[in-house]
Amino acid sequence: QNMENRVLEEDLNTEEVWKVVRADYSKSLANIFKYYLHVADKRRSQLLAIEALQTGTVDHGNRQQTKSQKAITSAQRDRLRSQKNLISSLEFLEFCRDYNLRSTSLLTSIQVGMAYFECTGFDKETNDVKGMNFDAFSQCIVFMALFAYRDAHHTVTAPNKVKALLLHMWRASGSLEKRSKAAMAKGRDGHSHAGSLNMFGSGTFNDQFIKNWTAEGFPNYSSPV
């Protein structure tokens, strides 16, 4: 049974669900997305540089391409450059790994991949899965949250399912932050920065989440009301 059939349409049509990612946490999630966009841009730059070395566009003594090879190379380069504001499934899976979203207790690798595909779709021209922009990234977080907590008690609202996923992300980045701070303190004779570390772009997100969570009384969002 696919993910779409397991997520309630009424939950997806709840305005408060989308307010969580598009208003309450929009800026902080955007900073996380920008971190993985930087990773994607770096990967694409390396691919372009390697290709240039192999096809005689830089340096001396490289093999020259035929006319048909140049056309293929040009199309590949144009495609890489057109993805400037997109992350690929590689970076999205890295995001899921960094924030412990791929786990036996939450979502499997297959389910994470299905969520990515549901929110991006298929590119018929390239016969490949499309890249992901920030809007699709936000959609995917909602989709994964509603699916991950699909069997929660009926009193758990759809917005709280999304917040439960964000709580999971905050705990994951928090544990990483503590380990990093400990390493910094050890390496600098006990002196470390007291503020939030921006692990995987999480600095603003951590500050925003703890502020909102404190205001709401530290609830366990996935528990029955």
Rosetta constraint file for C-alpha pairs under 8 A:
AtomPair CA 1 CA 5 HARMONIC 6.82 0.50
AtomPair CA 1 CA 6 HARMONIC 7.50 0.50
AtomPair CA 2 CA 6 HARMONIC 6.85 0.50
AtomPair CA 3 CA 7 HARMONIC 6.40 0.50
AtomPair CA 3 CA 111 HARMONIC 7.53 0.50
AtomPair CA 3 CA 114 HARMONIC 7.22 0.50
AtomPair CA 3 CA 115 HARMONIC 7.36 0.50
AtomPair CA 3 CA 147 HARMONIC 6.89 0.50
AtomPair CA 6 CA 147 HARMONIC 6.70 0.50
AtomPair CA 6 CA 150 HARMONIC 7.19 0.50
AtomPair CA 7 CA 11 HARMONIC 7.45 0.50
AtomPair CA 7 CA 12 HARMONIC 7.73 0.50
AtomPair CA 7 CA 143 HARMONIC 7.65 0.50
AtomPair CA 7 CA 146 HARMONIC 6.10 0.50
AtomPair CA 7 CA 147 HARMONIC 5.69 0.50
AtomPair CA 7 CA 150 HARMONIC 6.76 0.50
AtomPair CA 8 CA 12 HARMONIC 6.67 0.50
AtomPair CA 8 CA 146 HARMONIC 7.98 0.50
AtomPair CA 9 CA 13 HARMONIC 6.20 0.50
AtomPair CA 10 CA 14 HARMONIC 6.28 0.50
AtomPair CA 11 CA 17 HARMONIC 7.37 0.50
AtomPair CA 11 CA 146 HARMONIC 7.66 0.50
AtomPair CA 11 CA 158 HARMONIC 5.57 0.50
AtomPair CA 12 CA 17 HARMONIC 7.19 0.50
AtomPair CA 13 CA 17 HARMONIC 7.99 0.50
AtomPair CA 14 CA 18 HARMONIC 7.28 0.50
AtomPair CA 14 CA 158 HARMONIC 7.54 0.50
AtomPair CA 15 CA 19 HARMONIC 6.37 0.50
AtomPair CA 16 CA 20 HARMONIC 6.60 0.50
AtomPair CA 16 CA 159 HARMONIC 6.02 0.50
AtomPair CA 17 CA 21 HARMONIC 7.53 0.50
AtomPair CA 17 CA 142 HARMONIC 7.43 0.50
AtomPair CA 17 CA 158 HARMONIC 6.13 0.50
AtomPair CA 17 CA 159 HARMONIC 4.45 0.50
AtomPair CA 17 CA 162 HARMONIC 7.05 0.50
AtomPair CA 18 CA 22 HARMONIC 5.79 0.50
AtomPair CA 18 CA 23 HARMONIC 7.83 0.50
AtomPair CA 18 CA 142 HARMONIC 7.56 0.50
AtomPair CA 18 CA 159 HARMONIC 7.95 0.50
AtomPair CA 19 CA 23 HARMONIC 5.03 0.50
AtomPair CA 19 CA 24 HARMONIC 6.33 0.50
AtomPair CA 20 CA 24 HARMONIC 4.94 0.50
AtomPair CA 20 CA 25 HARMONIC 6.01 0.50
AtomPair CA 20 CA 26 HARMONIC 7.75 0.50
AtomPair CA 20 CA 159 HARMONIC 6.91 0.50
AtomPair CA 20 CA 162 HARMONIC 7.41 0.50
AtomPair CA 20 CA 163 HARMONIC 7.57 0.50
AtomPair CA 21 CA 25 HARMONIC 5.07 0.50
AtomPair CA 21 CA 26 HARMONIC 5.29 0.50
AtomPair CA 21 CA 29 HARMONIC 7.51 0.50
AtomPair CA 21 CA 138 HARMONIC 6.06 0.50
AtomPair CA 21 CA 142 HARMONIC 7.66 0.50
AtomPair CA 22 CA 26 HARMONIC 4.75 0.50
AtomPair CA 22 CA 138 HARMONIC 7.37 0.50
AtomPair CA 23 CA 27 HARMONIC 7.92 0.50
AtomPair CA 25 CA 29 HARMONIC 5.91 0.50
AtomPair CA 25 CA 205 HARMONIC 7.35 0.50
AtomPair CA 25 CA 208 HARMONIC 7.35 0.50
AtomPair CA 26 CA 30 HARMONIC 6.02 0.50
AtomPair CA 27 CA 31 HARMONIC 6.49 0.50
AtomPair CA 27 CA 204 HARMONIC 7.96 0.50
AtomPair CA 28 CA 32 HARMONIC 6.66 0.50
AtomPair CA 28 CA 202 HARMONIC 7.48 0.50
AtomPair CA 28 CA 204 HARMONIC 5.12 0.50
AtomPair CA 28 CA 205 HARMONIC 4.44 0.50
AtomPair CA 28 CA 208 HARMONIC 7.11 0.50
AtomPair CA 29 CA 33 HARMONIC 6.21 0.50
AtomPair CA 29 CA 138 HARMONIC 7.73 0.50
AtomPair CA 29 CA 205 HARMONIC 6.46 0.50
AtomPair CA 30 CA 34 HARMONIC 6.08 0.50
AtomPair CA 30 CA 134 HARMONIC 6.91 0.50
AtomPair CA 31 CA 35 HARMONIC 6.41 0.50
AtomPair CA 31 CA 201 HARMONIC 5.62 0.50
AtomPair CA 31 CA 202 HARMONIC 7.24 0.50
AtomPair CA 31 CA 204 HARMONIC 7.24 0.50
AtomPair CA 31 CA 205 HARMONIC 7.81 0.50
AtomPair CA 32 CA 36 HARMONIC 6.81 0.50
AtomPair CA 32 CA 200 HARMONIC 6.47 0.50
AtomPair CA 32 CA 201 HARMONIC 4.37 0.50
AtomPair CA 32 CA 202 HARMONIC 5.83 0.50
AtomPair CA 32 CA 205 HARMONIC 7.72 0.50
AtomPair CA 33 CA 37 HARMONIC 6.08 0.50
AtomPair CA 33 CA 134 HARMONIC 6.63 0.50
AtomPair CA 33 CA 137 HARMONIC 7.56 0.50
AtomPair CA 33 CA 201 HARMONIC 7.61 0.50
AtomPair CA 34 CA 38 HARMONIC 6.10 0.50
AtomPair CA 34 CA 201 HARMONIC 7.37 0.50
AtomPair CA 35 CA 39 HARMONIC 6.54 0.50
AtomPair CA 35 CA 200 HARMONIC 6.19 0.50
AtomPair CA 35 CA 201 HARMONIC 5.27 0.50
AtomPair CA 36 CA 40 HARMONIC 6.12 0.50
AtomPair CA 36 CA 87 HARMONIC 6.84 0.50
AtomPair CA 36 CA 91 HARMONIC 5.97 0.50
AtomPair CA 36 CA 92 HARMONIC 7.61 0.50
AtomPair CA 36 CA 95 HARMONIC 7.22 0.50
AtomPair CA 36 CA 200 HARMONIC 7.73 0.50
AtomPair CA 37 CA 41 HARMONIC 6.08 0.50
AtomPair CA 37 CA 85 HARMONIC 6.97 0.50
AtomPair CA 37 CA 86 HARMONIC 6.56 0.50
AtomPair CA 37 CA 87 HARMONIC 5.52 0.50
AtomPair CA 37 CA 91 HARMONIC 7.81 0.50
AtomPair CA 38 CA 42 HARMONIC 6.16 0.50
AtomPair CA 39 CA 43 HARMONIC 6.30 0.50
AtomPair CA 39 CA 91 HARMONIC 7.11 0.50
AtomPair CA 40 CA 44 HARMONIC 6.21 0.50
AtomPair CA 40 CA 86 HARMONIC 7.71 0.50
AtomPair CA 40 CA 87 HARMONIC 5.66 0.50
AtomPair CA 40 CA 88 HARMONIC 7.12 0.50
AtomPair CA 40 CA 91 HARMONIC 6.43 0.50
AtomPair CA 41 CA 45 HARMONIC 6.06 0.50
AtomPair CA 41 CA 84 HARMONIC 6.65 0.50
AtomPair CA 42 CA 46 HARMONIC 6.26 0.50
AtomPair CA 43 CA 47 HARMONIC 6.33 0.50
AtomPair CA 44 CA 48 HARMONIC 6.20 0.50
AtomPair CA 44 CA 80 HARMONIC 6.33 0.50
AtomPair CA 44 CA 81 HARMONIC 7.94 0.50
AtomPair CA 45 CA 49 HARMONIC 6.13 0.50
AtomPair CA 46 CA 50 HARMONIC 6.10 0.50
AtomPair CA 47 CA 51 HARMONIC 6.07 0.50
AtomPair CA 48 CA 52 HARMONIC 6.07 0.50
AtomPair CA 48 CA 77 HARMONIC 6.84 0.50
AtomPair CA 48 CA 80 HARMONIC 7.91 0.50
AtomPair CA 49 CA 53 HARMONIC 6.37 0.50
AtomPair CA 50 CA 54 HARMONIC 6.36 0.50
AtomPair CA 51 CA 55 HARMONIC 6.15 0.50
AtomPair CA 52 CA 56 HARMONIC 6.32 0.50
AtomPair CA 52 CA 57 HARMONIC 5.12 0.50
AtomPair CA 52 CA 58 HARMONIC 6.04 0.50
AtomPair CA 53 CA 57 HARMONIC 6.51 0.50
AtomPair CA 53 CA 58 HARMONIC 5.80 0.50
AtomPair CA 53 CA 59 HARMONIC 7.10 0.50
AtomPair CA 53 CA 62 HARMONIC 7.07 0.50
AtomPair CA 54 CA 62 HARMONIC 6.48 0.50
AtomPair CA 54 CA 63 HARMONIC 7.18 0.50
AtomPair CA 55 CA 62 HARMONIC 6.29 0.50
AtomPair CA 55 CA 63 HARMONIC 5.90 0.50
AtomPair CA 55 CA 64 HARMONIC 6.21 0.50
AtomPair CA 55 CA 65 HARMONIC 6.44 0.50
AtomPair CA 56 CA 60 HARMONIC 7.16 0.50
AtomPair CA 56 CA 61 HARMONIC 7.22 0.50
AtomPair CA 56 CA 62 HARMONIC 4.35 0.50
AtomPair CA 56 CA 63 HARMONIC 5.44 0.50
AtomPair CA 56 CA 64 HARMONIC 5.59 0.50
AtomPair CA 56 CA 65 HARMONIC 7.59 0.50
AtomPair CA 57 CA 62 HARMONIC 7.84 0.50
AtomPair CA 58 CA 62 HARMONIC 7.88 0.50
AtomPair CA 65 CA 69 HARMONIC 5.60 0.50
AtomPair CA 65 CA 70 HARMONIC 5.85 0.50
AtomPair CA 66 CA 70 HARMONIC 6.16 0.50
AtomPair CA 67 CA 71 HARMONIC 6.40 0.50
AtomPair CA 68 CA 72 HARMONIC 6.45 0.50
AtomPair CA 69 CA 73 HARMONIC 6.11 0.50
AtomPair CA 70 CA 74 HARMONIC 5.91 0.50
AtomPair CA 71 CA 75 HARMONIC 6.20 0.50
AtomPair CA 72 CA 76 HARMONIC 6.24 0.50
AtomPair CA 73 CA 77 HARMONIC 6.20 0.50
AtomPair CA 74 CA 78 HARMONIC 6.12 0.50
AtomPair CA 75 CA 79 HARMONIC 6.16 0.50
AtomPair CA 76 CA 80 HARMONIC 6.30 0.50
AtomPair CA 77 CA 81 HARMONIC 6.18 0.50
AtomPair CA 78 CA 82 HARMONIC 6.01 0.50
AtomPair CA 79 CA 83 HARMONIC 6.56 0.50
AtomPair CA 80 CA 84 HARMONIC 7.34 0.50
AtomPair CA 83 CA 87 HARMONIC 7.49 0.50
AtomPair CA 83 CA 131 HARMONIC 6.98 0.50
AtomPair CA 85 CA 133 HARMONIC 6.43 0.50
AtomPair CA 86 CA 131 HARMONIC 5.36 0.50
AtomPair CA 86 CA 132 HARMONIC 5.03 0.50
AtomPair CA 86 CA 133 HARMONIC 4.83 0.50
AtomPair CA 86 CA 134 HARMONIC 7.75 0.50
AtomPair CA 87 CA 91 HARMONIC 5.95 0.50
AtomPair CA 87 CA 92 HARMONIC 6.87 0.50
AtomPair CA 87 CA 131 HARMONIC 5.61 0.50
AtomPair CA 87 CA 132 HARMONIC 5.19 0.50
AtomPair CA 87 CA 133 HARMONIC 6.68 0.50
AtomPair CA 88 CA 92 HARMONIC 6.35 0.50
AtomPair CA 88 CA 130 HARMONIC 7.53 0.50
AtomPair CA 88 CA 131 HARMONIC 4.90 0.50
AtomPair CA 88 CA 132 HARMONIC 6.17 0.50
AtomPair CA 89 CA 93 HARMONIC 5.96 0.50
AtomPair CA 89 CA 113 HARMONIC 7.79 0.50
AtomPair CA 89 CA 116 HARMONIC 7.15 0.50
AtomPair CA 89 CA 131 HARMONIC 7.23 0.50
AtomPair CA 89 CA 132 HARMONIC 7.85 0.50
AtomPair CA 90 CA 94 HARMONIC 6.28 0.50
AtomPair CA 91 CA 95 HARMONIC 6.18 0.50
AtomPair CA 92 CA 96 HARMONIC 6.32 0.50
AtomPair CA 92 CA 116 HARMONIC 7.82 0.50
AtomPair CA 93 CA 97 HARMONIC 6.15 0.50
AtomPair CA 93 CA 112 HARMONIC 7.63 0.50
AtomPair CA 93 CA 113 HARMONIC 7.80 0.50
AtomPair CA 94 CA 98 HARMONIC 6.06 0.50
AtomPair CA 95 CA 99 HARMONIC 6.19 0.50
AtomPair CA 96 CA 100 HARMONIC 5.89 0.50
AtomPair CA 96 CA 101 HARMONIC 4.74 0.50
AtomPair CA 96 CA 102 HARMONIC 5.78 0.50
AtomPair CA 96 CA 112 HARMONIC 7.80 0.50
AtomPair CA 97 CA 101 HARMONIC 6.16 0.50
AtomPair CA 97 CA 102 HARMONIC 5.86 0.50
AtomPair CA 98 CA 172 HARMONIC 7.77 0.50
AtomPair CA 98 CA 173 HARMONIC 7.80 0.50
AtomPair CA 98 CA 200 HARMONIC 7.47 0.50
AtomPair CA 99 CA 168 HARMONIC 7.82 0.50
AtomPair CA 99 CA 169 HARMONIC 5.21 0.50
AtomPair CA 99 CA 170 HARMONIC 7.96 0.50
AtomPair CA 99 CA 172 HARMONIC 5.36 0.50
AtomPair CA 99 CA 173 HARMONIC 6.26 0.50
AtomPair CA 100 CA 168 HARMONIC 7.82 0.50
AtomPair CA 100 CA 169 HARMONIC 7.02 0.50
AtomPair CA 100 CA 172 HARMONIC 6.17 0.50
AtomPair CA 101 CA 106 HARMONIC 6.56 0.50
AtomPair CA 101 CA 107 HARMONIC 6.29 0.50
AtomPair CA 101 CA 168 HARMONIC 7.85 0.50
AtomPair CA 101 CA 169 HARMONIC 7.39 0.50
AtomPair CA 102 CA 106 HARMONIC 6.73 0.50
AtomPair CA 102 CA 107 HARMONIC 5.16 0.50
AtomPair CA 102 CA 108 HARMONIC 5.43 0.50
AtomPair CA 102 CA 109 HARMONIC 5.85 0.50
AtomPair CA 102 CA 112 HARMONIC 7.03 0.50
AtomPair CA 103 CA 107 HARMONIC 5.51 0.50
AtomPair CA 103 CA 108 HARMONIC 5.93 0.50
AtomPair CA 103 CA 109 HARMONIC 7.94 0.50
AtomPair CA 104 CA 108 HARMONIC 6.17 0.50
AtomPair CA 106 CA 148 HARMONIC 5.60 0.50
AtomPair CA 107 CA 111 HARMONIC 5.97 0.50
AtomPair CA 107 CA 112 HARMONIC 6.42 0.50
AtomPair CA 107 CA 144 HARMONIC 7.86 0.50
AtomPair CA 107 CA 148 HARMONIC 6.17 0.50
AtomPair CA 108 CA 112 HARMONIC 6.26 0.50
AtomPair CA 109 CA 113 HARMONIC 6.19 0.50
AtomPair CA 110 CA 114 HARMONIC 6.14 0.50
AtomPair CA 111 CA 115 HARMONIC 6.15 0.50
AtomPair CA 112 CA 116 HARMONIC 6.34 0.50
AtomPair CA 112 CA 144 HARMONIC 7.31 0.50
AtomPair CA 113 CA 117 HARMONIC 6.33 0.50
AtomPair CA 114 CA 118 HARMONIC 6.08 0.50
AtomPair CA 115 CA 119 HARMONIC 6.36 0.50
AtomPair CA 115 CA 140 HARMONIC 6.14 0.50
AtomPair CA 115 CA 143 HARMONIC 6.69 0.50
AtomPair CA 115 CA 144 HARMONIC 6.42 0.50
AtomPair CA 116 CA 120 HARMONIC 6.22 0.50
AtomPair CA 116 CA 140 HARMONIC 6.43 0.50
AtomPair CA 117 CA 121 HARMONIC 5.23 0.50
AtomPair CA 117 CA 122 HARMONIC 7.48 0.50
AtomPair CA 117 CA 129 HARMONIC 6.92 0.50
AtomPair CA 118 CA 140 HARMONIC 7.98 0.50
AtomPair CA 119 CA 132 HARMONIC 7.91 0.50
AtomPair CA 119 CA 136 HARMONIC 5.59 0.50
AtomPair CA 119 CA 137 HARMONIC 7.73 0.50
AtomPair CA 119 CA 139 HARMONIC 6.61 0.50
AtomPair CA 119 CA 140 HARMONIC 5.90 0.50
AtomPair CA 120 CA 129 HARMONIC 7.19 0.50
AtomPair CA 120 CA 130 HARMONIC 5.61 0.50
AtomPair CA 120 CA 131 HARMONIC 6.60 0.50
AtomPair CA 120 CA 132 HARMONIC 5.97 0.50
AtomPair CA 120 CA 136 HARMONIC 6.50 0.50
AtomPair CA 121 CA 129 HARMONIC 6.08 0.50
AtomPair CA 121 CA 130 HARMONIC 5.84 0.50
AtomPair CA 122 CA 127 HARMONIC 7.10 0.50
AtomPair CA 122 CA 128 HARMONIC 6.01 0.50
AtomPair CA 122 CA 129 HARMONIC 4.55 0.50
AtomPair CA 122 CA 130 HARMONIC 5.52 0.50
AtomPair CA 123 CA 127 HARMONIC 5.60 0.50
AtomPair CA 123 CA 128 HARMONIC 5.43 0.50
AtomPair CA 123 CA 129 HARMONIC 5.77 0.50
AtomPair CA 123 CA 130 HARMONIC 5.50 0.50
AtomPair CA 124 CA 128 HARMONIC 7.18 0.50
AtomPair CA 132 CA 136 HARMONIC 5.78 0.50
AtomPair CA 132 CA 137 HARMONIC 6.36 0.50
AtomPair CA 133 CA 137 HARMONIC 6.17 0.50
AtomPair CA 134 CA 138 HARMONIC 6.20 0.50
AtomPair CA 135 CA 139 HARMONIC 6.25 0.50
AtomPair CA 136 CA 140 HARMONIC 6.00 0.50
AtomPair CA 137 CA 141 HARMONIC 6.44 0.50
AtomPair CA 138 CA 142 HARMONIC 6.58 0.50
AtomPair CA 139 CA 143 HARMONIC 6.14 0.50
AtomPair CA 140 CA 144 HARMONIC 5.97 0.50
AtomPair CA 141 CA 145 HARMONIC 6.07 0.50
AtomPair CA 141 CA 162 HARMONIC 7.51 0.50
AtomPair CA 141 CA 165 HARMONIC 7.97 0.50
AtomPair CA 142 CA 146 HARMONIC 6.20 0.50
AtomPair CA 142 CA 162 HARMONIC 5.87 0.50
AtomPair CA 143 CA 147 HARMONIC 6.22 0.50
AtomPair CA 144 CA 148 HARMONIC 5.81 0.50
AtomPair CA 145 CA 149 HARMONIC 6.16 0.50
AtomPair CA 145 CA 161 HARMONIC 5.72 0.50
AtomPair CA 145 CA 162 HARMONIC 5.01 0.50
AtomPair CA 145 CA 164 HARMONIC 7.48 0.50
AtomPair CA 145 CA 165 HARMONIC 5.54 0.50
AtomPair CA 146 CA 150 HARMONIC 5.65 0.50
AtomPair CA 146 CA 158 HARMONIC 6.81 0.50
AtomPair CA 146 CA 161 HARMONIC 5.99 0.50
AtomPair CA 146 CA 162 HARMONIC 6.74 0.50
AtomPair CA 149 CA 161 HARMONIC 6.11 0.50
AtomPair CA 149 CA 222 HARMONIC 7.28 0.50
AtomPair CA 152 CA 156 HARMONIC 6.43 0.50
AtomPair CA 152 CA 222 HARMONIC 6.59 0.50
AtomPair CA 152 CA 223 HARMONIC 7.50 0.50
AtomPair CA 152 CA 224 HARMONIC 7.77 0.50
AtomPair CA 153 CA 222 HARMONIC 7.93 0.50
AtomPair CA 153 CA 223 HARMONIC 7.17 0.50
AtomPair CA 153 CA 224 HARMONIC 5.53 0.50
AtomPair CA 154 CA 224 HARMONIC 7.51 0.50
AtomPair CA 155 CA 224 HARMONIC 5.56 0.50
AtomPair CA 155 CA 225 HARMONIC 5.68 0.50
AtomPair CA 156 CA 160 HARMONIC 6.35 0.50
AtomPair CA 156 CA 161 HARMONIC 6.91 0.50
AtomPair CA 156 CA 221 HARMONIC 7.33 0.50
AtomPair CA 156 CA 222 HARMONIC 6.13 0.50
AtomPair CA 156 CA 223 HARMONIC 6.71 0.50
AtomPair CA 156 CA 224 HARMONIC 5.75 0.50
AtomPair CA 156 CA 225 HARMONIC 6.65 0.50
AtomPair CA 157 CA 161 HARMONIC 6.42 0.50
AtomPair CA 158 CA 162 HARMONIC 6.68 0.50
AtomPair CA 159 CA 163 HARMONIC 6.34 0.50
AtomPair CA 160 CA 164 HARMONIC 5.92 0.50
AtomPair CA 160 CA 221 HARMONIC 5.24 0.50
AtomPair CA 160 CA 222 HARMONIC 6.68 0.50
AtomPair CA 161 CA 165 HARMONIC 6.49 0.50
AtomPair CA 161 CA 221 HARMONIC 6.62 0.50
AtomPair CA 161 CA 222 HARMONIC 6.10 0.50
AtomPair CA 162 CA 166 HARMONIC 6.43 0.50
AtomPair CA 163 CA 167 HARMONIC 6.05 0.50
AtomPair CA 163 CA 221 HARMONIC 6.39 0.50
AtomPair CA 164 CA 168 HARMONIC 6.27 0.50
AtomPair CA 164 CA 220 HARMONIC 7.14 0.50
AtomPair CA 164 CA 221 HARMONIC 4.97 0.50
AtomPair CA 164 CA 222 HARMONIC 5.69 0.50
AtomPair CA 165 CA 169 HARMONIC 6.29 0.50
AtomPair CA 166 CA 170 HARMONIC 6.07 0.50
AtomPair CA 166 CA 209 HARMONIC 7.91 0.50
AtomPair CA 167 CA 171 HARMONIC 6.17 0.50
AtomPair CA 167 CA 209 HARMONIC 7.79 0.50
AtomPair CA 168 CA 172 HARMONIC 6.25 0.50
AtomPair CA 169 CA 173 HARMONIC 6.17 0.50
AtomPair CA 170 CA 174 HARMONIC 5.84 0.50
AtomPair CA 170 CA 205 HARMONIC 7.80 0.50
AtomPair CA 170 CA 206 HARMONIC 6.15 0.50
AtomPair CA 170 CA 209 HARMONIC 7.30 0.50
AtomPair CA 171 CA 175 HARMONIC 6.23 0.50
AtomPair CA 172 CA 176 HARMONIC 6.47 0.50
AtomPair CA 173 CA 177 HARMONIC 5.99 0.50
AtomPair CA 173 CA 199 HARMONIC 6.95 0.50
AtomPair CA 173 CA 202 HARMONIC 6.90 0.50
AtomPair CA 173 CA 206 HARMONIC 7.84 0.50
AtomPair CA 174 CA 178 HARMONIC 6.26 0.50
AtomPair CA 174 CA 206 HARMONIC 7.74 0.50
AtomPair CA 175 CA 179 HARMONIC 6.42 0.50
AtomPair CA 176 CA 180 HARMONIC 6.17 0.50
AtomPair CA 176 CA 199 HARMONIC 7.43 0.50
AtomPair CA 177 CA 181 HARMONIC 6.07 0.50
AtomPair CA 177 CA 196 HARMONIC 7.83 0.50
AtomPair CA 177 CA 197 HARMONIC 6.34 0.50
AtomPair CA 177 CA 199 HARMONIC 6.61 0.50
AtomPair CA 178 CA 182 HARMONIC 6.19 0.50
AtomPair CA 179 CA 183 HARMONIC 6.31 0.50
AtomPair CA 180 CA 184 HARMONIC 6.18 0.50
AtomPair CA 181 CA 185 HARMONIC 6.08 0.50
AtomPair CA 181 CA 192 HARMONIC 6.54 0.50
AtomPair CA 181 CA 193 HARMONIC 7.70 0.50
AtomPair CA 182 CA 186 HARMONIC 6.21 0.50
AtomPair CA 183 CA 187 HARMONIC 6.15 0.50
AtomPair CA 184 CA 188 HARMONIC 6.06 0.50
AtomPair CA 184 CA 190 HARMONIC 7.77 0.50
AtomPair CA 184 CA 191 HARMONIC 7.43 0.50
AtomPair CA 184 CA 192 HARMONIC 5.78 0.50
AtomPair CA 185 CA 189 HARMONIC 6.17 0.50
AtomPair CA 185 CA 190 HARMONIC 4.21 0.50
AtomPair CA 185 CA 191 HARMONIC 5.03 0.50
AtomPair CA 185 CA 192 HARMONIC 4.91 0.50
AtomPair CA 186 CA 190 HARMONIC 5.50 0.50
AtomPair CA 186 CA 191 HARMONIC 7.84 0.50
AtomPair CA 188 CA 192 HARMONIC 7.05 0.50
AtomPair CA 196 CA 203 HARMONIC 5.58 0.50
AtomPair CA 196 CA 206 HARMONIC 7.52 0.50
AtomPair CA 196 CA 207 HARMONIC 7.45 0.50
AtomPair CA 197 CA 202 HARMONIC 7.59 0.50
AtomPair CA 197 CA 203 HARMONIC 5.62 0.50
AtomPair CA 198 CA 202 HARMONIC 5.08 0.50
AtomPair CA 198 CA 203 HARMONIC 4.09 0.50
AtomPair CA 198 CA 204 HARMONIC 7.62 0.50
AtomPair CA 199 CA 203 HARMONIC 6.68 0.50
AtomPair CA 201 CA 205 HARMONIC 7.94 0.50
AtomPair CA 202 CA 206 HARMONIC 5.89 0.50
AtomPair CA 203 CA 207 HARMONIC 6.47 0.50
AtomPair CA 204 CA 208 HARMONIC 6.05 0.50
AtomPair CA 205 CA 209 HARMONIC 5.90 0.50
AtomPair CA 206 CA 210 HARMONIC 6.15 0.50
AtomPair CA 207 CA 211 HARMONIC 6.25 0.50
AtomPair CA 208 CA 212 HARMONIC 6.28 0.50
AtomPair CA 209 CA 213 HARMONIC 5.83 0.50
AtomPair CA 210 CA 214 HARMONIC 5.84 0.50
AtomPair CA 211 CA 215 HARMONIC 6.33 0.50
AtomPair CA 212 CA 216 HARMONIC 6.30 0.50
AtomPair CA 213 CA 217 HARMONIC 6.32 0.50
AtomPair CA 213 CA 218 HARMONIC 5.14 0.50
AtomPair CA 213 CA 219 HARMONIC 7.23 0.50
AtomPair CA 214 CA 218 HARMONIC 5.43 0.50
